[in-house]
């Protein structure tokens, strides 16, 4: 079967061969490269003992764009930016769903401009766009857990805009602080922006000492439950802490070999804070004693170890914090990603999954193939013109349709024998193609169209498929 196919390709006109090549390129760059990049990304179940693990997909900082995400860009460029980033996020989500998780945790910044001032209708449409992009296409209701990020709710002041953003968040995404039982663990979801604001307010008021009393009610309830279990001799489920803002660490702390560049530095500005304060971080560690911590916000991967014991305690226990990579190509990293968390009675295990660089696919995939195609077709059109041949029969490949039985000058028996394709081409297409073939530019444009129509059609179908 392969032999006849290769023989047919050798006899095929050059534009038709390029068209097939482009079809393969589009399928690979738009779909194949994503699934190939995660072939070796498996749930880390082998690291655990005990019961069958529960699989939790971790997604950080998708930051779905809106029309105001880049105010310095014109409407046309902004629309193009949204299309490219939205398409990449959809492909990334489909790739992540292929791991078949039991639940998903969004580590904040679901929306790029969720905190911005806008009408209720516009906000609802914005959230609906997010829900469409991150729908479970498997036909089942995937349990979802959300924590607020500084792009979802305001950070930096107690003003009407901040209160409105938090109210809207709770309406569409759920509680700001919560906890859930999953895989033999208690998953603790905290409102990190609130802790930053409350910590700043306490410091401005000169309040010092124990700060656990101003924990949000949901966290106080969990703390009380854990204390009661401990007093009664029961062993509470181990806690996995989820915070949009990473916990404090000394400046320059190494993030491990999987980080693209630099370190996660302490810093703050209008509407953001790079890390929680040392006081808040210590309070969370001492109060809930998590066995693992996952955060977002930084967009790049970072893995560090915190001391899990209070100052003066010499037991030397530690806990690992993972800052999960952003899922989006628009967050200043080369390769986006997501993380897989396996939970069982035997513990918690984590692995990172990297996605391809979408910009790299454009610049190192599409661009060189496009330039090569233009050069090849330019030479092809020049040679056809200098040889004095019309090239008309070959141009029928543009339509991919059979020649007409009534076409004068074409022997039907020869067409039936395969010497000439048995196609039906409208006469107006024949006349237009013949007219174009008389000039170099016309021949060149016919070849471009011959090559492009099928790959472009497949690209459109893929866009519709991942957007469905």
C-alpha positions in Angstrom: 0.0 0.0 0.0 2.9 2.4 0.8 4.6 1.7 -2.6 1.6 2.8 -4.7 1.1 5.8 -2.5 4.7 7.0 -2.9 4.5 6.4 -6.7 1.4 8.5 -6.9 3.0 11.3 -4.9 6.0 11.3 -7.2 3.6 11.8 -10.2 1.5 14.4 -8.4 2.0 18.1 -9.4 4.3 20.0 -7.0 1.5 22.2 -5.5 -0.6 19.1 -4.7 2.4 17.5 -2.9 3.0 20.7 -0.9 -0.7 20.8 0.0 -0.4 17.3 1.5 2.7 18.4 3.3 1.0 21.4 4.8 -1.9 19.3 6.0 0.5 17.2 8.0 2.2 20.3 9.3 -1.1 21.8 10.5 -2.2 18.6 12.2 1.2 18.2 13.9 1.6 21.8 15.1 -2.0 22.3 16.2 -2.6 18.9 17.8 0.2 16.4 17.6 2.8 18.7 19.3 0.6 19.2 22.3 -0.1 15.5 23.0 3.5 14.6 22.2 4.8 17.0 24.8 2.8 15.3 27.5 3.3 11.7 26.5 5.7 11.1 29.4 3.5 13.0 31.8 1.9 10.4 34.1 0.1 10.6 37.4 2.7 9.9 40.1 0.8 7.0 41.6 3.9 4.8 41.8 5.2 7.1 44.6 2.3 6.3 46.8 1.1 3.3 48.9 -2.3 2.7 50.3 -5.7 3.1 48.6 -6.4 3.9 45.0 -5.2 7.5 44.4 -7.5 10.4 43.6 -6.2 12.5 40.7 -6.3 16.3 41.0 -5.4 18.5 38.0 -3.8 21.8 39.0 -4.3 24.8 36.7 -2.7 28.2 37.5 -3.2 31.7 36.1 -5.1 31.1 32.8 -6.0 34.8 32.9 -8.5 34.7 30.1 -8.1 37.9 28.2 -10.8 40.5 27.5 -10.8 43.5 25.1 -9.1 45.7 27.7 -6.2 43.3 28.6 -3.7 45.3 26.4 -5.0 48.9 26.3 -2.0 50.0 24.1 -3.1 47.7 21.3 -5.6 48.7 18.7 -8.9 46.8 18.2 -7.5 44.7 15.3 -4.3 43.7 17.1 -6.3 43.1 20.4 -8.7 40.8 18.5 -5.8 38.8 17.0 -4.2 38.5 20.4 -7.4 37.2 22.0 -7.9 34.7 19.2 -4.3 33.3 19.5 -4.3 33.1 23.3 -7.8 31.8 23.5 -7.0 29.1 21.0 -3.8 28.1 22.9 -5.7 27.9 26.2 -8.4 25.7 24.7 -5.7 23.3 23.2 -3.9 23.3 26.6 -7.1 22.5 28.4 -8.0 19.6 26.1 -4.5 18.3 26.6 -4.8 18.5 30.3 -8.2 16.8 30.3 -6.7 13.9 28.4 -5.0 12.9 31.7 -8.6 12.1 33.0 -8.5 13.8 36.3 -11.0 13.2 39.1 -11.1 16.9 40.1 -9.5 20.2 39.1 -8.2 23.1 41.2 -7.8 26.5 39.6 -5.1 28.4 41.6 -6.5 31.9 41.0 -6.4 34.5 38.2 -9.0 32.8 36.2 -9.8 36.1 34.5 -7.2 38.7 33.4 -9.6 41.6 34.2 -12.0 40.1 36.7 -11.3 42.9 39.2 -12.0 45.7 36.6 -15.0 48.0 36.8 -17.7 46.7 34.5 -21.5 46.1 34.4 -23.0 42.9 35.8 -24.0 41.8 32.3 -20.4 42.2 31.0 -19.0 40.4 34.0 -21.4 37.5 33.5 -20.4 37.2 29.8 -16.8 37.3 30.8 -17.3 34.4 33.2 -19.4 32.5 30.7 -16.4 32.8 28.2 -14.2 31.2 30.9 -16.7 28.4 31.5 -16.9 27.6 27.8 -13.2 27.5 27.4 -12.8 25.2 30.4 -15.8 23.0 29.9 -15.5 19.3 30.6 -15.8 17.9 27.1 -15.9 14.3 28.4 -19.6 14.6 29.2 -19.2 14.3 32.9 -19.4 16.9 35.7 -15.8 17.4 36.8 -15.6 18.7 40.5 -13.9 22.1 40.4 -12.3 24.2 43.2 -11.3 27.8 42.8 -9.3 30.2 44.9 -9.2 34.0 44.2 -6.2 35.7 42.6 -5.3 39.3 42.5 -6.7 39.6 39.0 -10.0 38.1 40.2 -10.5 40.3 43.3 -8.9 43.6 44.1 -5.7 43.7 46.2 -4.5 47.0 47.8 -7.3 48.8 49.4 -10.7 48.6 51.1 -12.8 50.4 48.5 -16.1 49.9 46.7 -14.4 48.3 43.7 -12.7 45.7 45.9 -16.0 44.9 47.6 -17.8 44.6 44.3 -15.1 42.3 42.8 -15.3 40.0 45.8 -19.1 39.8 45.7 -19.1 39.0 42.0 -16.4 36.4 42.6 -18.5 34.6 45.2 -21.5 34.7 43.0 -19.9 33.0 40.0 -16.9 31.1 41.5 -18.0 30.2 45.0 -16.6 31.0 48.5 -13.4 32.9 49.0 -12.2 30.4 51.6 -13.2 26.8 51.8 -12.0 23.3 52.4 -12.8 19.9 51.0 -12.0 16.2 51.7 -10.4 14.4 48.9 -8.2 11.4 48.6 -7.7 11.0 52.4 -6.6 14.7 52.6 -8.1 18.0 53.6 -7.7 20.4 50.7 -7.6 24.0 52.1 -8.3 26.8 49.7 -7.5 30.3 51.1 -8.1 33.9 50.0 -4.5 35.0 49.8 -5.3 38.6 48.7 -7.5 39.1 51.8 -4.6 37.9 54.0 -2.3 40.4 52.4 -4.7 43.3 52.9 -5.5 42.3 56.5 -1.9 41.9 57.4 -1.1 45.4 56.0 -4.0 46.8 58.0 -2.9 45.2 61.2 0.7 46.5 60.7 -0.6 50.0 60.0 -2.6 49.8 63.3 0.5 48.6 65.1 -1.1 45.3 66.1 1.4 42.5 66.9 1.3 39.1 68.4 -1.0 36.2 67.6 -2.9 36.9 64.3 -4.8 33.6 63.9 -7.8 35.2 65.5 -8.5 37.3 62.4 -8.5 34.3 60.1 -11.6 34.1 57.9 -14.5 32.2 59.4 -14.1 29.1 57.2 -10.5 28.8 58.1 -11.2 29.3 61.8 -13.8 26.5 61.6 -11.3 24.1 60.1 -8.6 25.0 62.7 -11.1 24.4 65.5 -12.0 21.0 64.0 -8.4 20.0 63.7 -7.8 21.0 67.4 -10.8 19.0 68.6 -9.6 15.9 66.7 -6.1 16.3 68.2 -7.4 16.6 71.7 -9.6 13.5 71.4 -6.6 11.5 70.2 -7.8 11.3 66.6 -5.5 11.9 63.7 -7.0 14.5 61.4 -6.5 14.2 57.7 -3.3 15.7 56.4 -3.8 19.2 54.9 -2.8 20.3 51.4 -2.7 24.1 51.3 -3.7 26.1 48.1 -2.8 29.8 48.0 -2.7 32.0 44.9 0.2 34.0 46.4 3.3 32.0 47.3 4.5 31.8 50.9 7.4 34.0 51.9 11.0 32.9 51.3 14.3 34.7 51.5 15.3 36.6 48.3 17.3 34.5 45.9 16.0 31.1 47.1 16.7 28.6 44.4 13.5 27.4 42.6 15.0 24.2 41.2 16.1 23.1 37.7 12.6 23.2 36.2 12.3 27.0 36.4 12.9 28.9 33.2 14.8 31.8 34.7 15.5 33.8 37.8 14.0 33.3 41.3 10.8 34.3 43.0 11.6 37.6 44.7 9.8 39.4 47.4 8.1 42.5 46.1 4.8 44.4 45.9 3.1 47.1 43.9 -0.3 48.4 42.8 -2.6 45.4 42.8 -0.1 42.7 43.4 2.2 41.1 46.0 4.8 38.5 45.1 4.8 36.6 48.4 2.8 36.5 51.6 4.6 38.2 54.5 6.8 36.1 56.8 4.1 36.6 59.6 1.3 35.3 57.5 3.3 32.4 56.1 4.4 31.3 59.5 0.9 31.5 60.8 -0.4 29.3 58.0 2.4 26.7 58.5 1.9 26.6 62.3 -1.9 26.6 62.3 -2.7 24.0 59.6 0.6 22.1 59.4 0.2 21.3 55.7 2.0 18.3 54.1 2.1 20.1 50.7 1.6 23.6 49.4 0.6 24.7 45.9 0.5 28.3 44.7 0.3 30.3 41.5 0.7 34.0 40.6 4.4 33.8 39.6 3.6 32.1 36.3 6.9 30.1 36.3 7.6 26.9 38.1 9.2 27.1 41.6 9.9 24.3 44.1 11.2 25.2 47.5 11.1 23.7 51.0 9.7 25.5 54.1 10.4 24.6 57.7 7.2 23.1 59.0 8.1 23.6 62.6 7.7 26.7 64.7 10.7 28.7 65.7 12.6 27.0 68.5 11.4 23.5 67.5 14.3 21.3 66.6 12.4 18.4 65.0 13.5 19.6 61.6 10.3 18.8 59.7 9.8 20.5 56.3 7.1 20.9 53.7 7.5 21.5 50.0 5.8 24.3 48.1 5.2 24.1 44.4 4.4 27.2 42.4 2.5 25.8 39.4 3.3 27.1 35.9 0.7 29.2 34.1 -1.4 27.5 31.5 -1.3 30.5 29.3 1.2 31.5 26.6 0.6 35.2 27.5 2.3 35.1 30.9 5.9 35.7 30.0 7.1 32.1 30.0 8.3 30.1 27.0 6.5 26.8 27.9 3.2 26.9 29.8 2.2 23.9 31.8 0.0 22.3 34.5 0.5 19.9 37.4 -0.8 16.5 38.4 -1.4 15.7 42.1 -2.1 12.2 43.3 -3.7 11.8 46.7 -4.2 8.7 48.8 -4.0 7.4 52.3 -0.3 6.8 51.5 0.4 10.5 51.0 0.6 13.1 48.2 2.7 13.1 45.1 3.1 15.7 42.4 4.5 16.0 38.8 4.7 18.8 36.4 3.6 18.7 32.7 5.1 21.0 30.1 3.2 22.2 27.0 4.9 23.3 23.8 5.9 26.9 23.2 3.1 28.3 21.1 5.3 31.2 19.9 8.0 28.6 19.1 5.5 26.7 17.0 4.7 29.8 15.0 8.3 31.1 14.6 10.1 27.7 14.3 7.3 25.8 12.7 4.9 27.7 10.5 7.2 30.5 9.5 10.1 28.6 8.0 7.7 26.2 6.2 5.8 29.1 4.8 8.9 30.9 3.6 10.2 27.6 2.0 6.8 27.1 0.3 6.8 30.6 -1.1 10.3 30.1 -2.6 9.5 26.7 -4.1 6.3 28.0 -5.7 8.0 31.1 -7.0 10.6 28.9 -8.8 7.9 26.6 -9.9 5.8 29.4 -11.5 8.9 30.9 -13.1 9.9 27.6 -14.8 6.4 26.9 -16.1 6.4 30.4 -17.7 9.8 30.0 -19.3 9.0 26.6 -20.6 6.0 27.9 -22.5 3.7 25.3 -21.1 0.3 26.4 -19.9 0.3 24.4 -16.8 -3.5 24.4 -16.9 -4.2 20.7 -16.3 -2.1 20.8 -13.1 -4.0 23.8 -11.8 -7.1 21.7 -11.4 -5.5 20.5 -8.2 -6.6 23.8 -6.7 -10.2 22.6 -6.6 -9.6 19.0 -5.9 -12.7 18.3 -8.1 -13.0 15.9 -11.1 -12.7 17.1 -14.7 -16.0 17.5 -16.7 -17.0 14.7 -19.1 -18.0 17.3 -21.6 -14.6 19.1 -21.5 -13.4 19.4 -25.1 -10.0 18.1 -25.9 -10.0 15.5 -23.1 -10.5 11.9 -24.1 -12.9 10.3 -21.6 -11.4 6.9 -22.1 -8.0 8.2 -21.1 -9.6 9.8 -18.0 -11.2 6.5 -17.1 -7.8 4.8 -17.3 -6.3 7.2 -14.9 -4.1 9.2 -17.3 -6.2 12.2 -16.5 -8.3 12.7 -13.4 -12.1 12.1 -13.8 -13.3 15.3 -12.3 -16.0 17.8 -12.8 -14.8 21.4 -12.9 -17.1 24.2 -13.7 -16.4 26.0 -16.9 -16.0 29.4 -15.2 -13.3 27.9 -13.0 -11.5 26.6 -16.1 -11.7 30.0 -17.9 -10.6 31.9 -14.8 -7.7 29.6 -14.2 -6.6 29.7 -17.9 -6.6 33.5 -17.7 -4.5 33.5 -14.5 -2.0 31.0 -16.0 -1.0 33.6 -18.7 1.0 35.7 -16.3 3.7 34.9 -13.8 1.8 36.5 -10.9 -1.3 34.6 -11.9 0.5 31.2 -12.0 2.1 32.0 -8.6 -1.3 32.9 -7.0 -3.0 29.8 -8.4 -0.2 27.7 -6.9 -0.6 29.4 -3.6 -4.3 28.8 -3.6 -3.8 25.2 -4.7 -1.5 24.6 -1.7 -3.4 26.7 0.9 -7.1 25.8 0.6 -7.1 22.4 2.2 -4.7 23.2 5.2 -6.6 26.4 5.9 -9.9 24.4 5.8 -8.5 21.9 8.3 -7.2 24.6 10.5 -10.7 26.2 10.6 -12.2 22.8 11.4 -9.7 22.3 14.3 -10.5 25.7 15.7 -14.2 25.0 15.7 -13.6 21.5 17.2 -11.6 22.8 20.2 -14.0 25.7 20.7 -17.1 23.5 20.6 
